[in-house]
Amino acid sequence: MAKMTKSQIIAALSDKTTLKKSDISNVLETMTALAYDEVKKSGEFVVPGIGKLVKVHRKERMGRNPATGETIKIAAKTVCKFRVAKAAKEAVL
């Protein structure tokens, strides 16, 4: 089964609400920008009923080069993760 594209999501939301596609598109773009700003500033952004986007710091660790088998050091870095809400897990699974 294929994933929904952004335009398919916008069309589906437009069909289920009284809003125009352009209004829904603006809401999605604004929500995305808000999520990026909030994660950058406070470290997390919650989408009620779906989950939250969080900024996580990974420690330095040892890894292995798959081509040569050589042990290498992987530097510490900050990554972005999405944690699915319990209600979403229960509804889907």
PyMOL commands that set and color helices and strands:
alter all, ss='L'
color gray80, all
select helices_A, chain A and resi 6-16+21-42+86-92
alter helices_A, ss='H'
color red, helices_A
select strands_A, chain A and resi 44-47+51-58+61-64+71-74+77-84
alter strands_A, ss='S'
color yellow, strands_A
deselect
rebuild
show_as cartoon
